[in-house]
């Protein structure tokens, strides 16, 4: 059995950092992560640099990345302008994402939910015309810090909306980390049924320390592709109290213990996280990177 982890550290992981990571260093991290076995990696988001300064070099990163065969290099886009930039930057895989929350949508994309849904179809259309693979995303699918509970039927309606638009992959995000295993497992079973063979991806945050139990619940529901970020980096600038993604090395270790294959070298990823810790000058949210380099303890 196989679980695929899409590395989000370069995008979600970096976007809230106050310390701007130089382009050359980003490119080095991409190379290191691919060398560690990562086969899917989101390397940038095409958003306004005034709002997310860390992504001001998105085109430069895409222009200079050394692409390896068999690896998907993608970018996040929130509007039609973002799609145009992503295509011009040479990416052939774009994550077109909108929020299930009207309030978050207005803060994150400056669009009401109605406007965002209409724009989403145009984003998919433009991407497909240019032979770009589209990952259709639904943010705040399990709860919103501004509105509270997000109704499951509303999320399922958005799933139908995305599938009708002609997406190639479907991604649901627990952007706020509010989801719980029971809720997530029940909803993902219904989503998997609706997707009917379209690959389903789950983006989990560990804000309330439920990220890994949610990972387990999702595997039980049949999900096999997950977003992670090395060291547990991450968070949305437009969500109150947002914290990091589930950590790549922690998730891979858990998956291996559960009998899944990931193809990832945990020690190499942990080394990248330790390097990032030294760069930032503080500990990262992930746990495993602090353990695997300790000769005094055993890992199983």
Secondary structure, 3 states (H helix, E strand, C coil): CECEEEECHHHHHCCCCCCCCCHHHHHHHHHHHHHCCCCEEEEEECCCCCCCHHHCCHHHHHHHCCCCCCCEEEEEECCHHHHHHHHHCCCCEEEEEEECCHHHHHHHHCCCHHHHHHHHHHHHHHHHHCCCEEEEEEECCCCECCCECCCHHHHHHHHHHHHHCCCCEEEEEECCCCCCHHHHHHHHHHHHHHHCCCEEEEEEECCCCCHHHHHHHHHHCCCCEEEEEHHHCCCCCCCCCCCCECEHHHHHHHHHHCCCECCCCHHHHHHHHHHHHHHHCCCCCCCHHHCCCCCCCCCC
